[in-house]
């Protein structure tokens, strides 16, 4: 248990807040990923509608 807390303290000492550019880059990549997953889901829904296996909610 002591080893775990020592490792936690070491990580917290090294950790830092992201600067503005790094934060914006992470936000852009995350937004792109969410948009891509939504688009893929929409395409799957369209395929299901055209095949007649899915109805539009």
N, C-alpha and C positions, 0 to 999 in steps of 0.2 A: 504494500500500500504506500509506503514511504517513497518507493521508486516511482510510482505513478504520479504522486504529487510533485516530485522533483522534476519529472518530465513536463508536467503541466506548467510549472513555474518557468521552466526553460523556454517553452513555446511562447508563453505570454510575454516574456522579456524580448524575444526576437520579433514577435508580431508587430505590425505597424498598420496604421490606417492607409488605405489607398489614396494616392493623389487624385486630382480631378480627372486627368487624362486616363488613368487606369480605371477609374470608376466608370467613366463614359464608355470606354471600350467594353467593359464587362456588361454594361447595360445594353449596348448595341447588340452584342453577341447573344445575350439572353433574349432580347426582343425578336431578333431574327430567328432564333430557335423556336420560340413560341409561335411565331407567324408561320414558319415552315410546318410545324406539327398540325396547326389548324388547317392549313391548306391541304395537307395530305388527308386529314379527316374529311374535309369537304369533298375531295376527289373520290374518296371511298364511298361517301354518301351518294354522290352523283352516279357512280357505277351501280350502286345498289338500286337506285331509283330507275335507271334505264333497264336494268335486268328484271325489275318488277319484284325484287325480294325485299325491298325496303320502302316504306312510305315516308314522306316528308312530315316531320313532327309538327 
